[in-house]
Amino acid sequence: MPELPVPEPAASGLPVVLVGGLHADARRAAVARLLADVPGSVVLHHDLSTAAAGTVVRTIRDATGVLDAGRAPLVNDCACCALREDLVPELERLRDAGGTRLAVVELWDSVEPKAMAEVVAAGGLTVTGVITAVDPALVLPYLANGDDLADGGLAAAATDQRTVADTFARQLEYAPVLAVADSPEADDEDRELLAQLHPTARQVPLAPEDPAEPAGGDLTVPPPRLRPLSVLARAALAGFDIEAAAAAQHPACALLPAEADAHGVTTLVWSSRRPFHPERLYAALEDLTCAAARSRGRFWLADKPDTLFHWDAAGGALCVESAGPWLASLPDAAWEMVPPVRRAAAALDWHPEHGDRCQHLVFTSPGLDRDGLERLLESCLLTDAEYAAGREAWQHLPHAFDTLLEV
């Protein structure tokens, strides 16, 4: 690797990189790599496991050890809220003190990077990277884990109802960079599953010869001009677009995986321009949810033609919710209020009759029964006769999703 200078902090402020993930060993190894590779870097970490005692423990450390420690009180009995309130002031303090080249925010296990990246950016600080650390051998076990976070002591608040599977999926899919642990237990299927779940991510290997901690608890940092930046360090400083990252997760314009089939792992992309029959789809939800380790996308119900619905399933559990209106249901004057990326995504696949209304669901899993899944999905669509009856007749179909949507 050529010798590269470590960049000075950007003129707009202290560079901040977020490193998160439920795979704690991989996350700590990624953080240690950044500390070792970027002279003048510090790690800020809030330990939410102490929330039961009424506080969140904050530590700031560099490659030599802990520099500062403190406690932040809970906010509305919410540890994650305390993190939000404490994080930006601490980063501002580091920025104003000078001398820090990179602030590494190591997120606690179940904290999701999207919310924290937006908090940091809203505070006027510069997010230069978001990294999720992953052990490929654990991807399928975590995606299949439908247990509540609270059951494992990982809840961020008393009201936290997230599961291990859906939390891990969001951590994985939001980050443009994955720090991938070298796991002896991982096989080709594990690595292929990771690649298909987030095909646009930049995967950076964490090689086994790179220690998770400096030998002897000490590290002599070479002068900045002679310090080579690792691939992970360059990724941490590469830049991060908050708005683009949010758009990539919105069901109307999400960057979903493409068709793939390798090493026993399949990704099925299923689309249709015909609406679902609400009652038949509702009856098939359990089978569809359990058909794949991960499924997501957008869909259209015949009895609710103006509403874009979001499909998000992992760990045998499904979340269905309204994601607002289809663009085709909006008056022309309202289009100016829609983000350009959303309008562009709709224009790429605009139907002369239905506009952007469509079914677009993606299923990824080892051992996926592709043919059976396609047959089940097709059986949930309106029949030719039902479709020909038109939208006025569709309004009188059973409103099977009203209870689920709490309408």
Residue pairs with C-beta under 8 A, 6 or more apart in sequence:
1 228
1 230
2 228
3 225
3 226
3 227
3 228
4 227
4 228
4 229
5 224
5 225
5 227
6 38
6 39
6 40
6 101
6 224
6 227
6 229
7 101
7 237
8 101
9 15
9 95
9 100
9 101
9 102
10 126
10 128
12 126
13 95
13 124
13 125
13 126
14 91
14 94
14 95
14 100
14 102
14 103
14 125
14 126
15 101
15 102
15 103
15 126
15 128
15 236
15 237
16 91
16 102
16 103
16 105
16 120
16 125
16 126
16 127
16 128
17 34
17 102
17 103
17 104
17 105
17 127
17 128
17 129
17 130
17 131
17 236
17 237
18 105
18 107
18 113
18 116
18 117
18 120
18 127
18 129
18 130
18 131
19 27
19 30
19 31
19 34
19 104
19 105
19 106
19 107
19 131
19 132
19 133
19 179
20 27
20 106
20 107
20 111
20 112
20 113
20 116
20 130
20 131
20 132
20 133
20 171
20 175
21 27
21 107
21 109
21 132
21 133
21 134
21 168
21 171
21 172
22 109
22 110
22 142
22 154
22 164
22 167
22 168
22 171
23 133
23 134
23 135
23 138
23 142
23 181
24 109
25 135
25 181
25 212
26 133
26 134
26 135
26 179
26 180
26 181
26 206
27 106
27 107
27 133
27 179
28 106
28 133
28 212
29 133
29 179
29 181
29 206
29 210
29 212
30 131
30 133
30 179
30 206
30 232
31 43
31 104
31 106
32 211
32 212
32 213
32 214
33 179
33 206
33 210
33 230
33 232
33 233
34 41
34 43
34 102
34 104
34 232
34 233
34 236
35 41
35 42
35 43
35 62
35 63
35 104
35 219
36 63
36 210
36 211
36 214
36 219
37 227
37 228
37 229
37 230
37 232
37 233
38 101
38 102
38 227
38 229
38 233
38 236
38 237
39 101
39 221
39 222
39 223
39 224
39 227
40 99
40 100
40 101
40 102
40 224
41 62
41 63
41 100
41 101
41 102
41 103
41 104
42 60
42 61
42 62
42 67
42 94
42 100
42 102
42 103
42 104
43 59
43 60
43 61
43 62
43 104
43 105
43 106
44 58
44 59
44 60
44 87
44 90
44 91
44 94
44 103
44 104
44 105
44 106
45 58
45 59
45 60
45 61
45 105
45 106
45 108
46 56
46 57
46 58
46 72
46 82
46 83
46 86
46 87
46 108
47 56
47 57
47 58
47 59
47 108
48 56
48 79
48 80
48 83
48 108
48 109
48 110
48 111
48 156
49 108
49 153
50 56
50 57
50 71
51 74
51 79
51 82
51 156
54 73
54 74
55 71
55 72
55 73
55 74
55 82
56 71
56 72
56 73
56 74
56 79
56 82
56 83
56 86
57 69
57 70
57 71
58 69
58 70
58 71
58 72
58 86
58 90
59 66
59 68
59 69
60 66
60 67
60 68
60 69
60 90
60 94
61 67
63 214
63 219
63 221
64 217
64 218
64 219
65 217
72 82
72 83
72 85
72 86
73 82
74 81
74 82
75 81
75 82
75 84
75 85
77 157
77 158
78 156
78 157
78 158
78 159
79 156
79 157
80 111
80 115
80 156
80 157
80 160
81 157
83 108
83 111
83 116
83 156
84 115
84 116
84 119
87 105
87 116
87 119
87 120
87 123
88 119
88 120
88 123
88 125
91 103
91 105
91 120
91 123
91 125
92 123
92 125
94 100
94 103
95 103
95 125
101 224
102 128
102 236
102 237
104 236
105 116
105 120
107 113
107 116
108 156
109 154
110 149
110 154
110 155
110 156
110 160
110 162
110 167
111 156
112 167
112 170
112 171
112 174
113 130
113 132
113 171
113 174
113 175
114 170
114 174
114 245
114 246
114 249
117 127
117 130
117 240
117 242
117 245
118 242
118 246
120 127
121 127
121 242
127 240
127 242
128 236
128 237
128 238
128 239
128 240
129 176
129 177
129 235
129 236
129 237
129 238
129 239
129 240
130 174
130 175
130 176
130 177
130 240
130 245
131 175
131 177
131 178
131 179
131 204
131 232
131 235
131 236
132 171
132 172
132 174
132 175
132 177
132 178
132 179
133 178
133 179
133 180
133 181
133 206
134 172
134 178
134 179
134 180
134 181
134 194
135 180
135 181
135 183
135 186
136 180
136 181
136 183
136 186
136 190
136 191
136 193
136 194
137 183
137 185
137 186
137 187
137 190
138 183
139 172
139 190
139 193
139 194
139 197
140 190
140 193
140 293
140 366
142 164
142 165
142 168
143 165
143 168
143 169
143 293
143 294
143 314
143 315
144 165
144 293
144 315
144 316
145 163
145 164
145 165
145 168
145 315
146 163
146 164
146 165
146 315
146 316
146 317
147 163
147 164
147 315
148 155
148 161
148 162
148 163
148 164
149 155
149 156
149 160
149 162
149 163
149 164
149 167
150 160
152 164
154 164
154 167
155 162
163 314
163 315
163 317
164 315
165 314
165 315
165 316
165 317
166 312
166 314
166 315
166 317
166 319
168 314
169 197
169 294
169 312
169 314
170 249
172 178
172 197
172 198
173 197
173 198
173 249
174 245
174 249
175 201
176 200
176 201
176 202
176 240
176 245
177 201
177 202
177 204
177 232
177 235
177 236
178 194
178 198
178 201
178 202
178 203
178 204
179 204
179 206
179 232
180 194
180 203
180 204
180 205
180 206
181 206
182 205
182 206
182 207
182 208
183 190
188 263
189 263
189 264
189 265
189 366
191 263
192 262
192 263
192 264
192 265
193 265
193 293
193 364
193 366
194 203
195 203
196 257
196 260
196 262
196 265
196 267
196 364
197 257
197 294
197 364
198 257
199 257
199 258
199 260
200 255
202 235
204 231
204 232
204 235
206 232
221 227
229 237
243 339
244 341
247 253
247 339
247 341
247 342
248 254
248 255
250 323
250 342
251 296
251 297
251 298
251 308
251 309
251 310
251 311
251 323
252 298
252 308
252 323
252 324
252 327
252 342
252 345
252 346
252 356
253 341
253 342
253 344
253 345
253 346
254 296
254 297
254 298
256 269
256 296
256 297
256 360
256 362
257 267
257 269
257 362
257 364
258 267
258 269
259 267
259 268
259 269
260 266
260 267
261 267
264 366
264 367
265 364
265 365
265 366
265 368
266 364
266 365
266 366
266 367
266 368
266 370
267 362
267 363
267 364
267 368
268 292
268 362
268 363
268 364
268 368
268 370
268 373
268 374
269 360
269 361
269 362
270 359
270 360
270 361
270 362
270 363
270 373
270 374
270 377
271 358
271 359
271 360
271 361
272 358
272 359
272 377
272 378
272 381
273 351
273 354
273 357
273 358
273 359
274 359
274 381
274 382
274 387
275 300
275 301
275 302
275 305
275 357
275 359
275 381
275 382
275 387
275 394
276 299
276 300
276 301
276 302
276 359
276 380
276 381
276 382
277 302
277 380
277 381
277 382
277 383
277 386
277 397
278 301
278 302
278 303
278 304
278 397
278 398
278 399
278 400
278 401
279 397
279 398
279 400
280 379
280 380
281 299
281 301
281 380
281 400
281 401
282 400
282 401
282 404
283 400
284 376
284 379
284 380
285 318
287 376
288 295
288 313
288 318
288 373
288 376
288 377
289 295
289 313
289 316
289 317
289 318
290 316
291 363
291 365
291 368
291 369
291 372
291 373
291 376
292 313
292 363
292 364
292 365
292 368
292 373
293 314
293 364
293 365
293 366
294 313
294 314
294 363
294 364
294 365
295 311
295 312
295 313
295 314
295 361
295 362
295 363
295 364
296 311
296 312
296 313
296 361
296 362
297 310
297 311
297 359
297 360
297 361
297 362
298 308
298 309
298 310
298 311
298 323
298 358
298 359
298 360
298 361
299 309
299 311
299 359
299 360
299 361
300 308
300 309
300 326
300 357
300 358
300 359
301 307
301 309
301 401
302 382
302 386
302 394
302 397
303 394
303 395
303 396
303 397
303 398
303 399
304 399
304 401
305 326
305 329
305 357
305 391
305 394
306 325
306 326
306 329
307 322
307 324
307 325
307 326
308 322
308 323
308 324
308 325
308 326
308 357
309 320
309 321
309 322
309 323
310 319
310 320
310 321
310 322
310 323
311 318
311 320
311 361
312 318
312 319
312 320
312 321
313 319
320 401
320 404
320 405
321 405
322 405
326 355
326 356
326 357
327 335
327 338
327 342
327 343
327 346
327 355
327 356
328 346
328 354
328 355
328 356
328 357
329 355
330 338
335 343
345 356
346 355
346 356
349 356
349 358
350 356
351 357
351 358
359 377
359 381
361 377
363 373
382 394
386 393
386 394
386 397
399 407
401 407
